Amino acid sequence: MFSVRLNRRAWLGAGGALCASLAGLPAQAQDPSFPSKTVRVITPFPVGSGPDVALRVVANHLAGKWGQAVIVDNRPGGNGFIAISGLKQASADGHVLVQLDSNHLTTHPHTFSKLPYDPQKDLEPIRPLFRNNFFVAVSAESPFKSIDDIITAARSDPTRISYGSWFNGSPGHLGALRLAQMKGISMMHVPFKDMNQLYMAVANREVDWALGSAASAGALEKAGKLRFLAITGPARSKAYPQVPSVDDRPGTKGYEVAAWTGLFSPKGTPKAVREKISADVLAVLRLPDVVERYSAFGYEIFDAGPDAYAEAIRRETASWADVIRGANLKLD
């Protein structure tokens, strides 16, 4: 989902230049004692990946706002366990945060028999950074003209249709399983080592289709190598208004696959601190230049404060239970 490398130099340069003042905070979110020192944000994503670059844009703004350095600490690998372990060892005062994605919080509890962390007991949600739906991507030379064509072909022959994803248990994998369960069909899953390999395989018709974001698959779509058949959300994308939503067709209405990343602190972080960070991050995300840059990669604001974010995570976790159980998917 997120391992695609973006133009890091351009993003970081733009992020460093953005030093505009942010709007004032609500009185209840104020905590004049925070931050009192450097803030470190641990991330499981590699340098130059989409979430890393998006985080650095926000971190640069927060440093200007707070008058303290905000350091991004990349600790990739281990299904995010390495990054989360680093957070669990930190003091619960808001000066060490972690960036995680929806997999870490909503699907890992189902796909792993035993996790080295408890999303409810070890983490305090602060705020999502962005959210994105996925496109159903096929080769530009594919005979499939709509998502209904894929469903019809899979129903006629369960061995006919293959789809790729960037690893077992990825949003691309789970999203296809959700479609298969919803429509009562079977398709063959082909996992790849990285996103570039995956989408070239789709373009070359080595697999029939894959779910992809604008950040990960958009370059090949613009180059005429891929076609987007639909977006897996209730509304069309502003960046791709010509691509229908799954809700535009009665047969796929309600089929939704989305991913997000957000910030979390250790359990026990004071609520006033979490609300201050949340409010400051939201102010950054609303800056026109940040909105424009996020939109270019299909990222949009998922507006939820700490309490609303926690509730959204609980609902989403429950929504994946039947899909993963039905596929008997375990990653350990």
MILUMPA-980240 format. One record per residue (C-alpha): x, y, z. Coordinates in steps of 0.001 Angstrom, whole numbers, padded with zeros to 6 digits, always signed. Layout:
<nodes>
XYZ
...
</nodes>
This chain:
<nodes>
+000000+000000+000000
+002548+002517+001085
+005946+001280+000097
+005918+003247-003150
+008690+005847-003274
+007670+009400-004049
+009775+012364-005124
+011278+012720-001662
+013507+015722-002433
+010594+017755-003771
+008328+016837-000876
+010906+017449+001818
+011995+020716+000272
+008423+021920+000088
+007729+020688+003603
+010744+022528+004990
+009659+025754+003334
+006190+025642+004852
+006440+027639+008078
+003112+029414+008173
+001569+030164+011547
-001278+027891+012595
-004660+028860+013959
-005152+029176+017708
-006226+026141+019704
-009430+025739+021657
-008972+026560+025332
-009671+022999+026454
-006852+021673+024244
-004204+024036+025588
-001288+022612+027565
+001394+025286+027977
+003889+022702+029287
+003898+020753+026000
+006217+020374+024246
+009090+021081+026595
+011717+019277+024511
+012304+017565+021167
+009395+015466+019903
+010223+012181+018173
+007797+010399+015842
+008641+006742+015215
+007392+005325+011927
+007460+001773+010544
+007610+003136+006997
+010897+003498+005085
+012396+006851+004177
+010830+008180+000971
+007654+006125+001205
+004279+007855+000953
+003475+007878+004684
+007034+008931+005570
+006953+011921+003254
+003444+012924+004343
+004547+012715+007976
+007619+014875+007368
+005498+017657+005892
+003413+017707+009080
+006479+017358+011327
+008146+020396+009742
+005064+022509+010418
+004746+021310+013985
+008396+022168+014653
+007709+025739+013546
+004563+025934+015642
+006028+024439+018797
+009505+025937+018692
+010925+022457+019243
+012534+019984+016863
+010220+017236+015582
+012307+014265+014468
+011027+011442+012253
+012569+008153+013392
+012242+005450+010681
+012134+001878+012006
+010773-000253+009142
+010235-003997+009141
+008709-006606+011395
+005074-005821+010499
+005399-002579+012468
+006345-004450+015640
+009779-002761+015818
+008284+000727+015722
+005586-000094+018255
+008152-001620+020605
+010034+001679+020534
+006894+003555+021560
+006082+001146+024393
+009445+001967+025983
+008787+005731+025920
+007373+007976+028639
+003662+008730+028328
+004080+012498+028015
+003540+013044+024275
+007194+013636+023390
+007430+010249+021657
+004719+009321+019164
+004303+006606+016559
+002777+006678+013091
+000770+003535+012293
-001606+002469+009564
-004984+000778+009524
-003439-002690+009182
-001534-002322+012455
-004686-001413+014363
-007659-003076+012633
-006514-006228+010791
-003424-007439+012681
-005579-008368+015707
-007326-010876+013407
-004433-012060+011217
-001982-012712+014061
-002729-015256+016785
-000582-013299+019227
+000571-009705+018862
+003445-008141+020833
+001129-005203+021533
-002501-004581+022425
-004067-001744+020391
-006470-000964+023232
-004096-001282+026197
-000805+000044+024785
-001802+002913+022484
-003677+006209+022747
-005134+007425+019406
-004368+011070+018624
-005432+011848+015046
-005368+010339+011559
-002980+011996+009093
-004721+010931+005903
-007107+008412+004404
-007361+007014+000896
-009613+004671-001036
-008202+002349-003663
-008696+001999-007389
-009436-001271-009172
-006533-001287-011632
-006215-003429-014769
-003852-003416-017721
-004574-000836-020396
-004956-003846-022720
-007305-005751-020408
-010627-006904-021867
-012338-005923-018599
-014166-002610-018860
-015801-002559-015426
-015556-004213-012037
-018724-006119-012983
-016783-007766-015822
-014243-009119-013325
-016997-010451-011067
-018788-012132-013979
-015588-013784-015201
-014734-015059-011711
-018225-016445-011258
-018081-018339-014562
-014721-019934-013739
-013207-019731-010219
-009726-020500-011606
-009795-017821-014276
-009222-014538-012428
-006047-013619-010572
-005290-010512-008552
-002072-009222-007054
-001180-007420-003845
+001962-006096-002196
+002004-008760+000551
-000212-011312+002284
-002612-009489+004569
-002128-006137+002824
-005119-003874+002163
-004936-004993-001473
-005226-008633-000419
-007913-008088+002210
-009859-005746-000055
-010072-008392-002782
-011155-010967-000187
-013926-008586+000883
-015145-008355-002721
-015008-012143-003142
-017011-012668+000038
-019522-009984-000896
-020163-011464-004358
-019712-015159-003548
-016791-015675-005936
-013251-017067-005808
-010091-015556-007306
-006420-016477-007149
-004170-014261-005038
-000591-013560-006175
+001534-011655-003605
+004486-009578-004819
+007603-008305-003081
+006980-004627-003765
+004536-002268-005399
+006575-001476-008493
+006756-005185-009316
+003051-005615-008640
+001773-002879-010917
+004151-003774-013736
+002741-007303-013493
-000785-005893-013831
+000289-003726-016773
+001848-006767-018475
-001262-008896-017746
+000642-011358-015556
-002261-010899-013132
-005705-009628-014050
-006105-006822-011547
-005028-005228-008297
-006156-002575-005884
-003923+000485-005926
-003829+004046-004657
-003191+007135-006739
+000269+007298-005124
+001197+003718-005917
-000477+003076-009286
-001148+006593-010568
+002116+006974-012500
+001466+003889-014640
-002141+004971-015160
-001008+008377-016394
+001558+006666-018623
-001231+004672-020277
-000072+001318-018902
-002993+000830-016467
-006702+001643-016449
-008727+002412-013335
-012127+000692-013486
-013575+001993-010209
-012705+003553-006893
-013604+001543-003797
-015530+004237-001980
-018953+005856-002059
-017833+008933-004026
-015661+009593-007050
-012158+010952-006600
-011682+014659-007256
-008360+013817-008900
-009967+011137-011126
-013574+012276-011694
-013874+010095-014794
-013458+006903-012755
-016791+005610-011408
-017339+004853-007757
-018360+001328-006782
-021594+002913-005561
-022337+003997-009145
-023159+000349-009930
-025913-001512-008037
-023901-004740-007927
-021001-003237-005980
-022761-000588-003914
-021370-000624-000380
-018087-002279-001296
-015430-000131+000325
-011699-000536+000857
-009698+002285+002420
-006483+002737+004338
-005197+005417+006675
-002234+006356+008787
-002365+008234+012061
-000485+009269+015172
-000541+007432+018500
+001041+007984+021906
+001790+005569+024760
-001134+004577+026943
-001603+007014+029796
-000614+010174+027900
-002628+013043+029437
-005747+013899+027485
-004847+017604+027372
-001578+016736+025628
-003296+014436+023146
-005914+017064+022360
-003256+019734+021822
-001291+017545+019405
-004510+016543+017637
-005638+020168+017209
-002220+021307+015964
-002016+018458+013465
-005492+019261+012143
-004492+022909+011666
-001508+021759+009573
-003618+019373+007506
-005999+022217+006641
-003275+024443+005202
-004042+024899+001460
-000606+023810+000322
-000733+020634+002413
-004233+019855+001112
-002990+020299-002450
+000035+018053-001972
-001947+015327-000235
-004653+015473-002914
-002075+014839-005638
-001545+011392-004116
-005185+010676-003369
-004804+011455+000340
-007645+013248+002065
-008351+014407+005600
-009939+011838+007894
-011197+014298+010510
-011351+012581+013897
-010111+013727+017288
-008759+011259+019873
-012108+009878+021063
-013726+009701+017621
-010592+008089+016209
-010643+005398+018904
-014279+004612+018114
-013596+004479+014346
-010784+001992+014967
-013089-000230+017040
-015746-000229+014296
-013257-000950+011524
-011616-003749+013510
-015004-005430+013898
-015769-005013+010180
-012751-007102+009148
-013471-010031+011463
-015770-012023+009149
-013656-011368+006036
-010458-012636+007641
-012121-015501+009472
-013898-016582+006284
-010589-016705+004424
-008898-018531+007312
-006043-016042+006965
-003270-016168+009548
+000120-014487+009165
+001978-016259+011991
</nodes>
